[in-house]
Amino acid sequence: MDRLVELGAVTDARAAAALAELDAPADHDAERSTSELVQVLGGLGLGVLVPTDKVDDPEDEYAELLRAAAACSGGSVLIDDIELVEDEDGEESLHFRRNGRSFWWALDHESTAGLDLTTVLDSFGDLAPGENDPREFFPVAEQGDFAGIWHILVTPDQAHALREEFDLPVDSWGRSGPLDGELPEAPDTLAWYLADDLRYMDEESRSFLDRWLTGMDTALARWRAEHLPADFPFDFSLDSLSALEDLILDRYDSSDAVKAAAADGFVDGAVRYLGETAIRAWPARWSYQHSDVPSLYANVPLIRSNTPQGFEEVNAPLWVFQLLAEEREPGSTAFNMGVVEDAADRYRKALEART
C-alpha cells in the first residue's frame, strides 16, 4: 500500500480508509496473490470488474459497470442517460452520455448469455478520464477466482511498476479516454465529424488531408482528361462504378499490381473518384491516419461513415481496388464501399428506436 502511495496511484487518506474498509492485515505490504491485489486495487477505487458470466438483466449490468468505471475517475467522468436500445431489426446498442455527450456501443448478444465482451473491452477507453489526465484503463490478464476481467485505472508508469514490482499481469497497453468539450458545429453534421476528426489527428495527418481535399477538383479534372475514355459516365453515380471497374480490371491483374501503382496518376484519380462517389451517395467523409506502423488503413486516404464511433465503418478505396483486381468480381466495388451505408442505416434505426 505504501508503494502505491509513493507511485501517486492513491493518496495517504484513501489508502488508510481502504485498509479499514477491507479489514486488511496489519502487514499491508505483505506479498499478495493476483486475486488479492486486484481486490485491494478495486477497494482503493482504482479498478472495476467486467463480468464474464451470465447476467439476468443486461441493461442493469451495463449501467452498473459504466457507473463503477466512471467512479474510478474521482469525479471527472459523469455517466447518465444509459439505455439498452433494440431497433426494428432486433439489433441492440447501448446509449449513454459521458459528460453530456452521447456515446453508442453497437452490441451483439447472439453468442453470449452475458455482456458483449468484445465491444465492452474494445470500447472501455470511453470510460477513462481523457483530456490532460494520463490515467488509462489497463486490463489484468489473470483473473484468479473472479468471474470477470479486472480493469485498473492508472498511468502507464504506474502500470509498469505494478508489472515489474508486484508481478501483476497488467497489459502493456491501456485504453485512454476521449476528448471532452463541445464543438461549435451541430452534432451529427459533416462539419461536426470533420472537426472531431481533427482533434485526434496528428499534424502529418492533418496536413495530408488538407492537401488531399484542397486539390480534389483539380486532380479529378486532370484524371478525367488524361486517363478516361470520352464515353466514361463521369457523374459520381454508383452506376458509374461499373465502368471504373472495367478500367481497373483491364489494367491490373492482381492486388500487388494495384498497390505498386498507388502513386500513379490513374490509381490516384480512381481512388479520388470512388471516395467522392461514396460521400455523395452516403453520409460519409474523407479521413487519413498517419502511422509509422504498417496496417491496412494507415497512410492511405480513407472513407469513414458519419456515425458515432460505436457504429463507425471505415474503408480505403485503394484496398477496394486491390480486392477487385485480386478477386475479379464485378460489382464488388460498390458493395465493399457500402459498409459506410450499412453503418449509417444502423445508427438511424437506433436513433428511431430510442426516440
JOPE-V156738 format. One record per residue. N is the residue number from 0. RES is the residue in one letter. SS is DSSP state (helix for helix, strand for strand, loop for the rest). PSI is psi in whole degrees, 0 to 359 (NA if undefined). OMEGA is omega in whole degrees, -180 to 180 (* if undefined). Layout:
BEGIN
n = [N & N]
res = [RES & RES]
ss = [SS & SS]
psi = [PSI & PSI]
omega = [OMEGA & OMEGA]
END
This chain:
BEGIN
n = [0 & 1 & 2 & 3 & 4 & 5 & 6 & 7 & 8 & 9 & 10 & 11 & 12 & 13 & 14 & 15 & 16 & 17 & 18 & 19 & 20 & 21 & 22 & 23 & 24 & 25 & 26 & 27 & 28 & 29 & 30 & 31 & 32 & 33 & 34 & 35 & 36 & 37 & 38 & 39 & 40 & 41 & 42 & 43 & 44 & 45 & 46 & 47 & 48 & 49 & 50 & 51 & 52 & 53 & 54 & 55 & 56 & 57 & 58 & 59 & 60 & 61 & 62 & 63 & 64 & 65 & 66 & 67 & 68 & 69 & 70 & 71 & 72 & 73 & 74 & 75 & 76 & 77 & 78 & 79 & 80 & 81 & 82 & 83 & 84 & 85 & 86 & 87 & 88 & 89 & 90 & 91 & 92 & 93 & 94 & 95 & 96 & 97 & 98 & 99 & 100 & 101 & 102 & 103 & 104 & 105 & 106 & 107 & 108 & 109 & 110 & 111 & 112 & 113 & 114 & 115 & 116 & 117 & 118 & 119 & 120 & 121 & 122 & 123 & 124 & 125 & 126 & 127 & 128 & 129 & 130 & 131 & 132 & 133 & 134 & 135 & 136 & 137 & 138 & 139 & 140 & 141 & 142 & 143 & 144 & 145 & 146 & 147 & 148 & 149 & 150 & 151 & 152 & 153 & 154 & 155 & 156 & 157 & 158 & 159 & 160 & 161 & 162 & 163 & 164 & 165 & 166 & 167 & 168 & 169 & 170 & 171 & 172 & 173 & 174 & 175 & 176 & 177 & 178 & 179 & 180 & 181 & 182 & 183 & 184 & 185 & 186 & 187 & 188 & 189 & 190 & 191 & 192 & 193 & 194 & 195 & 196 & 197 & 198 & 199 & 200 & 201 & 202 & 203 & 204 & 205 & 206 & 207 & 208 & 209 & 210 & 211 & 212 & 213 & 214 & 215 & 216 & 217 & 218 & 219 & 220 & 221 & 222 & 223 & 224 & 225 & 226 & 227 & 228 & 229 & 230 & 231 & 232 & 233 & 234 & 235 & 236 & 237 & 238 & 239 & 240 & 241 & 242 & 243 & 244 & 245 & 246 & 247 & 248 & 249 & 250 & 251 & 252 & 253 & 254 & 255 & 256 & 257 & 258 & 259 & 260 & 261 & 262 & 263 & 264 & 265 & 266 & 267 & 268 & 269 & 270 & 271 & 272 & 273 & 274 & 275 & 276 & 277 & 278 & 279 & 280 & 281 & 282 & 283 & 284 & 285 & 286 & 287 & 288 & 289 & 290 & 291 & 292 & 293 & 294 & 295 & 296 & 297 & 298 & 299 & 300 & 301 & 302 & 303 & 304 & 305 & 306 & 307 & 308 & 309 & 310 & 311 & 312 & 313 & 314 & 315 & 316 & 317 & 318 & 319 & 320 & 321 & 322 & 323 & 324 & 325 & 326 & 327 & 328 & 329 & 330 & 331 & 332 & 333 & 334 & 335 & 336 & 337 & 338 & 339 & 340 & 341 & 342 & 343 & 344 & 345 & 346 & 347 & 348 & 349 & 350 & 351 & 352 & 353 & 354]
res = [M & D & R & L & V & E & L & G & A & V & T & D & A & R & A & A & A & A & L & A & E & L & D & A & P & A & D & H & D & A & E & R & S & T & S & E & L & V & Q & V & L & G & G & L & G & L & G & V & L & V & P & T & D & K & V & D & D & P & E & D & E & Y & A & E & L & L & R & A & A & A & A & C & S & G & G & S & V & L & I & D & D & I & E & L & V & E & D & E & D & G & E & E & S & L & H & F & R & R & N & G & R & S & F & W & W & A & L & D & H & E & S & T & A & G & L & D & L & T & T & V & L & D & S & F & G & D & L & A & P & G & E & N & D & P & R & E & F & F & P & V & A & E & Q & G & D & F & A & G & I & W & H & I & L & V & T & P & D & Q & A & H & A & L & R & E & E & F & D & L & P & V & D & S & W & G & R & S & G & P & L & D & G & E & L & P & E & A & P & D & T & L & A & W & Y & L & A & D & D & L & R & Y & M & D & E & E & S & R & S & F & L & D & R & W & L & T & G & M & D & T & A & L & A & R & W & R & A & E & H & L & P & A & D & F & P & F & D & F & S & L & D & S & L & S & A & L & E & D & L & I & L & D & R & Y & D & S & S & D & A & V & K & A & A & A & A & D & G & F & V & D & G & A & V & R & Y & L & G & E & T & A & I & R & A & W & P & A & R & W & S & Y & Q & H & S & D & V & P & S & L & Y & A & N & V & P & L & I & R & S & N & T & P & Q & G & F & E & E & V & N & A & P & L & W & V & F & Q & L & L & A & E & E & R & E & P & G & S & T & A & F & N & M & G & V & V & E & D & A & A & D & R & Y & R & K & A & L & E & A & R & T]
ss = [loop & helix & helix & helix & helix & helix & helix & loop & loop & loop & loop & helix & helix & helix & helix & helix & helix & helix & helix & helix & helix & helix & loop & loop & loop & loop & loop & loop & loop & loop & loop & loop & loop & helix & helix & helix & helix & helix & helix & helix & helix & helix & helix & loop & loop & loop & strand & strand & strand & strand & strand & loop & loop & loop & loop & loop & loop & helix & helix & helix & helix & helix & helix & helix & helix & helix & helix & helix & helix & helix & helix & loop & loop & loop & loop & loop & loop & loop & strand & strand & strand & strand & strand & strand & strand & strand & loop & loop & loop & loop & loop & strand & strand & strand & strand & strand & strand & strand & loop & loop & strand & strand & strand & strand & strand & strand & strand & loop & loop & loop & loop & loop & loop & loop & loop & loop & helix & helix & helix & helix & helix & helix & loop & helix & helix & helix & helix & loop & loop & loop & loop & loop & loop & loop & loop & strand & strand & strand & strand & strand & loop & loop & loop & loop & loop & loop & loop & strand & strand & strand & strand & strand & strand & strand & loop & helix & helix & helix & helix & helix & helix & helix & helix & helix & helix & helix & loop & loop & loop & strand & loop & loop & loop & loop & strand & loop & loop & loop & loop & loop & loop & loop & loop & loop & loop & loop & loop & loop & loop & helix & helix & helix & helix & helix & helix & helix & helix & helix & helix & helix & loop & loop & helix & helix & helix & helix & helix & helix & helix & helix & helix & helix & helix & helix & loop & helix & helix & helix & helix & helix & helix & helix & helix & helix & helix & helix & helix & loop & loop & loop & loop & loop & loop & loop & loop & loop & loop & loop & loop & helix & helix & helix & helix & helix & helix & helix & helix & helix & helix & helix & helix & loop & loop & loop & helix & helix & helix & helix & helix & helix & loop & loop & loop & loop & helix & helix & helix & helix & helix & helix & helix & helix & helix & helix & helix & helix & helix & helix & helix & helix & helix & loop & loop & strand & strand & strand & strand & loop & loop & loop & loop & loop & loop & loop & loop & loop & loop & loop & loop & loop & loop & strand & strand & strand & strand & loop & loop & loop & loop & loop & loop & loop & loop & strand & strand & loop & helix & helix & helix & helix & helix & helix & helix & helix & helix & helix & helix & loop & loop & loop & loop & helix & helix & helix & helix & helix & helix & loop & helix & helix & helix & helix & helix & helix & helix & helix & helix & helix & helix & helix & helix & helix & helix & helix & loop]
psi = [319 & 321 & 323 & 324 & 316 & 322 & 346 & 11 & 336 & 152 & 163 & 316 & 317 & 323 & 316 & 318 & 321 & 321 & 320 & 318 & 323 & 354 & 46 & 155 & 160 & 322 & 75 & 1 & 10 & 156 & 136 & 156 & 168 & 315 & 316 & 321 & 317 & 330 & 320 & 315 & 321 & 319 & 335 & 359 & 19 & 355 & 159 & 143 & 122 & 113 & 141 & 359 & 184 & 143 & 145 & 323 & 95 & 320 & 316 & 321 & 318 & 316 & 316 & 319 & 313 & 317 & 322 & 319 & 318 & 324 & 332 & 336 & 343 & 16 & 351 & 341 & 122 & 124 & 131 & 183 & 49 & 129 & 131 & 116 & 136 & 124 & 186 & 339 & 4 & 4 & 138 & 149 & 157 & 125 & 141 & 161 & 132 & 113 & 40 & 351 & 137 & 138 & 149 & 138 & 118 & 127 & 157 & 108 & 7 & 326 & 13 & 148 & 0 & 211 & 160 & 90 & 327 & 311 & 316 & 311 & 323 & 331 & 8 & 336 & 337 & 342 & 357 & 159 & 313 & 200 & 232 & 8 & 119 & 357 & 143 & 158 & 121 & 124 & 150 & 124 & 317 & 132 & 354 & 231 & 4 & 137 & 67 & 181 & 117 & 140 & 130 & 141 & 101 & 171 & 162 & 322 & 320 & 322 & 319 & 318 & 321 & 325 & 312 & 321 & 330 & 357 & 30 & 125 & 67 & 137 & 154 & 349 & 146 & 184 & 109 & 162 & 164 & 171 & 135 & 181 & 146 & 145 & 148 & 338 & 154 & 135 & 150 & 16 & 162 & 318 & 322 & 314 & 321 & 317 & 321 & 321 & 315 & 331 & 333 & 349 & 144 & 173 & 322 & 321 & 316 & 316 & 316 & 312 & 321 & 315 & 319 & 313 & 321 & 323 & 11 & 306 & 316 & 315 & 320 & 322 & 318 & 319 & 317 & 318 & 323 & 337 & 346 & 145 & 158 & 331 & 9 & 130 & 80 & 73 & 9 & 31 & 158 & 329 & 328 & 344 & 337 & 318 & 323 & 321 & 319 & 319 & 319 & 313 & 328 & 327 & 326 & 137 & 4 & 166 & 318 & 326 & 319 & 315 & 319 & 333 & 14 & 327 & 355 & 157 & 321 & 310 & 321 & 315 & 323 & 319 & 315 & 315 & 317 & 316 & 317 & 326 & 318 & 316 & 345 & 331 & 326 & 163 & 97 & 170 & 161 & 150 & 171 & 143 & 101 & 141 & 143 & 351 & 117 & 137 & 170 & 321 & 15 & 137 & 28 & 150 & 137 & 158 & 126 & 144 & 144 & 76 & 161 & 159 & 327 & 335 & 351 & 138 & 144 & 141 & 153 & 118 & 323 & 317 & 323 & 319 & 325 & 317 & 320 & 313 & 329 & 313 & 338 & 50 & 102 & 140 & 350 & 338 & 307 & 323 & 312 & 324 & 340 & 357 & 331 & 328 & 318 & 319 & 315 & 324 & 318 & 322 & 317 & 316 & 324 & 318 & 317 & 320 & 322 & 321 & NA]
omega = [179 & -179 & 177 & 176 & 179 & -180 & -178 & -179 & -177 & 179 & 177 & -177 & -179 & 179 & -180 & 180 & -179 & 178 & 179 & -179 & -177 & -176 & -175 & 178 & -178 & 179 & -172 & 173 & 178 & -180 & -178 & 174 & 177 & -179 & -179 & -176 & 179 & 176 & 176 & 180 & 176 & 179 & 177 & -178 & -179 & -175 & 178 & -178 & 175 & -175 & -180 & -179 & -178 & 177 & -179 & -178 & -176 & -178 & 178 & -179 & 176 & -179 & 180 & -180 & -178 & -179 & 179 & 179 & 179 & -179 & 179 & -177 & -178 & 176 & -179 & 177 & 179 & -178 & 174 & 178 & -178 & -179 & 173 & -172 & 173 & -176 & -175 & 179 & -178 & 178 & -177 & 175 & 180 & 176 & 170 & 175 & 176 & -178 & 175 & -178 & -179 & 172 & 179 & 170 & 174 & -171 & 175 & -179 & -175 & -174 & -178 & 175 & 180 & 178 & 174 & -172 & 180 & 180 & -179 & -176 & 178 & -173 & -172 & 177 & 177 & -176 & 178 & -174 & -179 & -177 & -178 & 179 & -174 & -177 & 178 & 174 & 179 & 174 & 175 & -169 & -177 & -171 & 180 & -176 & -175 & 176 & -177 & -179 & 179 & 170 & 179 & -177 & -179 & 175 & 176 & 179 & 178 & 177 & 178 & 180 & 178 & 177 & -172 & -173 & -177 & -177 & 177 & -175 & 178 & 178 & -179 & 177 & -178 & -180 & -177 & -175 & 178 & 174 & 176 & 178 & -178 & 171 & -178 & -179 & 178 & -180 & 177 & 172 & 177 & -179 & -180 & -179 & 178 & 179 & 179 & 176 & -175 & -180 & -176 & -176 & 174 & -173 & -180 & 178 & 179 & -178 & 179 & -177 & 179 & 178 & -178 & -177 & -179 & -178 & -172 & -175 & -180 & -179 & 180 & 178 & 179 & 179 & -179 & -177 & -172 & -169 & -174 & 173 & -175 & -176 & 179 & -178 & -173 & -176 & 179 & 176 & 176 & 178 & -178 & -179 & 176 & 178 & 178 & 177 & 180 & -180 & 179 & -177 & 177 & -174 & -169 & -177 & -179 & 175 & -179 & 180 & 177 & -179 & -180 & -178 & -173 & -178 & -180 & -177 & -177 & -178 & 177 & 179 & 179 & 177 & 179 & -177 & 180 & 179 & 179 & 175 & -179 & -176 & 172 & -177 & -171 & 175 & -174 & -177 & 173 & 176 & -180 & -178 & 176 & 178 & 174 & 179 & -178 & 174 & -175 & -174 & 179 & 171 & 172 & 177 & -175 & 169 & 179 & 175 & 176 & -178 & 171 & -174 & -180 & 179 & -167 & 171 & -178 & 173 & 179 & 178 & 179 & 179 & 178 & 178 & 176 & 180 & 178 & -178 & -178 & -174 & 174 & 179 & 178 & -178 & -176 & -177 & 179 & -179 & -177 & 176 & -177 & 176 & 179 & 175 & 179 & 180 & 180 & 180 & 180 & 178 & 179 & -179 & 177 & 178 & -180 & 179 & 180 & 179 & *]
END
